[in-house]
Amino acid sequence: MAEFLDDFLFTYQNLVYSLGVNGLLALSIYVVLAVGQLSIGQAAFMGLGAYVSALLTVKLGVAFPLVLLAAMITPALAALVVGAPTLRLSGVYLALATIGLGEVQRIVFINAEFTGGALGLSGIPTRGGLISIYGSLALALVAFVCVARSKIGRAMEAMREDELAAGALGVDLPAYKLGALVVSAMLAGLAGALNAHVSSFISPNDYGFDAAVTILSFALLGGIGSPFGPVLGAFILTLLPEVLRPLADYKTVVNGAIIVVAVIFMPRGLLAWRMGRAGAAFRRPK
């Protein structure tokens, strides 16, 4: 009985951690989609933040606040390198570039000795916890809500709806796109660092293409009309495997099916769909 309770508490704690971390990842993809761009690099940025933070802690014993700062700055620099030449072009070039970044990074992590290779890196000291994870998520949500109501938020919405019209109105399209990608990378790196220090183990396979698709599905399910939409999608898709444990081996297939259903039946996301239904019910004559 005691062993069962210990296992239950351990699973519950990890689930709570995962909810907060995935919420941060959902916001990281939200900010890119909010300016009308598609990035598949959130998992790569998360992995970069996780490995930088873990190596600084394990190898050099750097203080935790400095570790988190480095975990945000390093992916931001990678985003600048990838985004600066590609975001001036239209189309799917950013998505392709971030896919390439993720694959190159994964190969480096697998083959480099200092990262632990394919076996991953273990023994990462436990730091942070619920306060760090959910405090970061709350601050990010407040910041995005404030930005959404500002001139910057209106410019981002204009870019998402019609990029050419936004440019004609004087919006600096390359600057906004690059800024969004950098902020996105910083959030993903922070999520990776926080996750590494609560799980005490990281592996290159945790940050592959499957993880990138899962992060994208957060936003597609919840919707990008509000920063709360992707977070809602992240919470649902994090809790869903616990409900559908027999389908755990088909997680990628299930996420793909959810994306298809969301795009067909809820193109603006679950949050906008529910609000629309509630508004329709309110307006319906009695």
C-alpha positions as CSV (number, residue, x, y, z in Angstrom):
1,M,0.0,0.0,0.0
2,A,2.8,2.4,0.9
3,E,4.6,1.6,-2.3
4,F,1.4,2.3,-4.3
5,L,1.0,5.7,-2.6
6,D,4.6,6.6,-3.3
7,D,4.2,5.7,-6.9
8,F,0.9,7.7,-7.1
9,L,2.4,10.8,-5.6
10,F,5.5,10.5,-7.8
11,T,3.3,10.3,-10.9
12,Y,1.0,13.1,-9.8
13,Q,4.0,15.4,-9.1
14,N,5.5,14.7,-12.5
15,L,2.1,15.4,-14.2
16,V,1.8,18.8,-12.4
17,Y,5.3,19.7,-13.5
18,S,4.5,18.7,-17.1
19,L,1.4,20.8,-17.1
20,G,3.4,23.9,-16.3
21,V,6.3,23.2,-18.6
22,N,4.0,22.4,-21.5
23,G,2.1,25.6,-20.8
24,L,5.3,27.5,-21.3
25,L,6.0,25.6,-24.5
26,A,2.5,26.4,-25.7
27,L,3.2,30.1,-25.2
28,S,6.5,29.7,-27.1
29,I,4.7,28.5,-30.2
30,Y,1.8,31.0,-29.7
31,V,4.1,34.0,-30.1
32,V,5.4,32.8,-33.4
33,L,2.0,31.9,-34.8
34,A,0.7,35.2,-33.6
35,V,2.7,37.0,-36.2
36,G,1.7,34.5,-38.9
37,Q,4.8,32.4,-39.0
38,L,5.3,28.6,-38.6
39,S,8.2,27.3,-36.6
40,I,9.0,23.7,-35.9
41,G,11.9,24.6,-33.7
42,Q,10.4,24.8,-30.2
43,A,11.6,21.3,-29.3
44,A,15.1,22.2,-30.5
45,F,15.1,25.4,-28.5
46,M,13.8,23.5,-25.5
47,G,16.6,20.9,-25.8
48,L,19.2,23.6,-26.2
49,G,18.0,25.3,-23.0
50,A,17.8,22.0,-21.2
51,Y,21.4,20.9,-22.1
52,V,22.9,24.3,-21.4
53,S,21.3,24.5,-18.0
54,A,22.2,20.9,-17.1
55,L,25.8,21.2,-18.2
56,L,26.3,24.5,-16.4
57,T,24.9,23.0,-13.2
58,V,26.5,19.5,-13.4
59,K,29.9,20.5,-14.8
60,L,30.5,24.0,-13.4
61,G,28.1,24.3,-10.5
62,V,26.6,27.7,-11.7
63,A,23.9,29.3,-9.6
64,F,20.4,28.4,-10.6
65,P,19.2,32.0,-11.6
66,L,22.3,32.3,-13.9
67,V,21.6,28.9,-15.3
68,L,18.0,29.9,-16.3
69,L,19.3,33.1,-17.8
70,A,21.9,31.2,-19.9
71,A,19.1,28.7,-20.9
72,M,17.1,31.6,-22.3
73,I,20.0,33.5,-24.0
74,T,21.5,30.5,-25.8
75,P,18.3,29.5,-27.7
76,A,17.7,33.2,-28.4
77,L,21.1,33.5,-30.2
78,A,20.3,30.3,-32.1
79,A,17.0,31.9,-33.2
80,L,18.8,35.0,-34.4
81,V,21.2,32.9,-36.5
82,V,18.4,30.9,-38.0
83,G,15.7,33.6,-38.3
84,A,17.7,36.6,-39.6
85,P,18.3,35.1,-43.1
86,T,15.0,33.2,-43.4
87,L,12.4,35.5,-42.0
88,R,12.9,38.0,-44.8
89,L,11.5,35.4,-47.1
90,S,7.9,34.3,-47.4
91,G,6.6,30.8,-47.3
92,V,7.7,27.8,-45.3
93,Y,11.4,28.7,-45.1
94,L,11.3,29.2,-41.3
95,A,9.6,25.9,-40.7
96,L,12.2,24.1,-42.9
97,A,15.1,26.0,-41.2
98,T,13.9,25.1,-37.7
99,I,13.4,21.5,-38.7
100,G,17.0,21.4,-39.9
101,L,18.2,23.1,-36.7
102,G,16.4,20.4,-34.6
103,E,17.9,17.5,-36.5
104,V,21.5,18.9,-36.5
105,Q,21.2,19.6,-32.8
106,R,19.9,16.1,-32.0
107,I,22.8,14.5,-33.9
108,V,25.3,16.6,-32.0
109,F,23.7,15.7,-28.7
110,I,23.8,12.0,-29.6
111,N,27.4,11.9,-30.7
112,A,29.0,14.4,-28.3
113,E,30.7,12.9,-25.2
114,F,30.1,15.9,-23.0
115,T,26.3,15.6,-23.4
116,G,26.2,12.0,-22.4
117,G,25.6,10.8,-25.9
118,A,22.6,8.7,-26.8
119,L,22.2,7.6,-23.2
120,G,21.4,11.2,-22.1
121,L,22.6,13.2,-19.1
122,S,21.6,12.1,-15.6
123,G,22.3,13.3,-12.1
124,I,21.0,16.8,-12.7
125,P,20.4,18.5,-9.3
126,T,16.8,19.1,-8.5
127,R,16.2,22.9,-8.4
128,G,13.2,25.2,-8.9
129,G,10.0,23.3,-8.7
130,L,6.3,24.3,-8.8
131,I,7.0,28.0,-7.8
132,S,9.6,28.4,-10.6
133,I,7.5,26.7,-13.2
134,Y,4.1,28.2,-12.5
135,G,5.5,31.6,-11.5
136,S,7.2,31.7,-15.0
137,L,4.0,30.6,-16.7
138,A,1.9,33.2,-14.8
139,L,4.4,36.0,-15.6
140,A,4.5,35.0,-19.3
141,L,0.7,35.0,-19.5
142,V,0.4,38.4,-17.9
143,A,3.0,39.8,-20.2
144,F,1.3,38.4,-23.3
145,V,-2.1,39.7,-22.2
146,C,-0.6,43.2,-21.7
147,V,1.1,43.0,-25.1
148,A,-2.1,41.9,-26.8
149,R,-3.8,45.1,-25.7
150,S,-0.9,47.3,-26.8
151,K,0.1,48.7,-30.1
152,I,2.5,45.8,-30.5
153,G,-0.3,43.3,-30.1
154,R,-2.5,45.1,-32.7
155,A,0.4,45.0,-35.1
156,M,0.9,41.3,-34.5
157,E,-2.7,40.6,-35.1
158,A,-2.6,42.6,-38.3
159,M,0.4,40.6,-39.5
160,R,-1.4,37.4,-38.7
161,E,-4.6,38.4,-40.6
162,D,-3.0,40.1,-43.6
163,E,0.8,40.5,-43.8
164,L,0.8,42.7,-46.9
165,A,-1.8,45.1,-45.4
166,A,0.2,45.3,-42.2
167,G,3.3,46.1,-44.1
168,A,1.5,48.8,-46.0
169,L,0.4,50.4,-42.7
170,G,4.0,50.7,-41.6
171,V,4.6,47.6,-39.5
172,D,8.2,46.5,-39.6
173,L,7.5,42.9,-40.7
174,P,11.1,41.4,-40.4
175,A,11.7,43.0,-37.0
176,Y,8.4,41.7,-35.6
177,K,8.9,38.2,-37.0
178,L,12.5,38.0,-35.7
179,G,11.5,39.4,-32.3
180,A,8.7,36.9,-32.0
181,L,11.0,34.0,-32.9
182,V,13.6,35.2,-30.3
183,V,10.9,35.5,-27.5
184,S,9.7,32.1,-28.6
185,A,13.1,30.6,-28.3
186,M,13.7,32.1,-24.9
187,L,10.4,30.7,-23.5
188,A,11.2,27.2,-24.9
189,G,14.7,27.3,-23.5
190,L,13.3,28.3,-20.1
191,A,10.8,25.5,-20.2
192,G,13.7,23.1,-21.1
193,A,15.8,24.3,-18.2
194,L,13.0,24.0,-15.7
195,N,12.0,20.6,-16.9
196,A,15.6,19.3,-16.8
197,H,16.0,20.4,-13.1
198,V,12.8,18.7,-12.0
199,S,13.2,15.5,-13.9
200,S,17.0,15.2,-13.2
201,F,17.5,13.5,-16.6
202,I,17.5,14.6,-20.2
203,S,17.9,12.7,-23.5
204,P,18.4,13.8,-27.1
205,N,15.3,11.9,-28.2
206,D,13.1,14.0,-25.9
207,Y,13.6,17.0,-28.3
208,G,13.0,15.4,-31.7
209,F,10.4,16.0,-34.4
210,D,7.6,14.2,-32.4
211,A,8.0,16.7,-29.6
212,A,7.9,19.6,-32.1
213,V,4.6,18.3,-33.5
214,T,3.2,17.9,-30.0
215,I,4.0,21.5,-29.1
216,L,2.4,22.7,-32.4
217,S,-0.7,20.7,-31.5
218,F,-1.1,22.7,-28.3
219,A,-1.7,25.9,-30.2
220,L,-3.8,24.3,-32.9
221,L,-6.1,22.7,-30.4
222,G,-6.5,25.6,-28.1
223,G,-6.4,28.4,-30.7
224,I,-4.1,31.4,-31.1
225,G,-6.7,34.2,-30.7
226,S,-5.7,34.5,-27.0
227,P,-2.6,33.4,-25.1
228,F,-4.9,31.3,-22.9
229,G,-5.9,29.1,-25.9
230,P,-2.5,27.3,-26.4
231,V,-2.2,26.9,-22.6
232,L,-5.6,25.2,-22.6
233,G,-4.6,23.0,-25.4
234,A,-1.4,22.1,-23.6
235,F,-3.3,21.1,-20.4
236,I,-5.7,19.0,-22.4
237,L,-3.1,17.1,-24.4
238,T,-0.9,16.6,-21.2
239,L,-3.8,15.2,-19.3
240,L,-5.1,13.1,-22.2
241,P,-2.4,10.4,-22.1
242,E,-3.3,9.8,-18.4
243,V,-6.9,9.2,-19.4
244,L,-6.0,7.1,-22.5
245,R,-3.2,5.1,-21.1
246,P,-3.9,2.1,-23.4
247,L,-3.1,4.4,-26.4
248,A,0.2,5.7,-24.9
249,D,2.2,3.9,-27.6
250,Y,0.2,5.8,-30.3
251,K,0.7,9.3,-28.8
252,T,2.0,10.8,-32.1
253,V,-0.9,9.3,-34.0
254,V,-3.4,10.6,-31.5
255,N,-1.9,14.1,-31.6
256,G,-2.0,14.1,-35.4
257,A,-5.6,13.1,-35.3
258,I,-6.4,15.9,-32.9
259,I,-4.7,18.4,-35.2
260,V,-6.8,17.2,-38.2
261,V,-10.0,17.4,-36.2
262,A,-9.2,20.8,-34.8
263,V,-8.3,22.2,-38.2
264,I,-11.5,20.8,-39.8
265,F,-14.1,21.5,-37.1
266,M,-12.4,24.2,-34.9
267,P,-10.2,26.2,-37.2
268,R,-9.9,29.0,-34.7
269,G,-9.2,26.6,-31.8
270,L,-11.1,25.1,-28.9
271,L,-11.2,28.3,-26.8
272,A,-12.7,30.4,-29.6
273,W,-15.1,27.6,-30.5
274,R,-16.4,27.4,-27.0
275,M,-16.7,31.2,-26.7
276,G,-18.5,31.3,-30.0
277,R,-21.0,28.7,-28.9
278,A,-21.6,30.5,-25.6
279,G,-22.1,33.8,-27.4
280,A,-24.6,32.2,-29.8
281,A,-26.5,30.7,-26.9
282,F,-26.6,34.1,-25.2
283,R,-27.9,35.8,-28.3
284,R,-30.5,33.1,-29.1
285,P,-34.1,34.4,-28.5
286,K,-35.9,32.8,-25.6
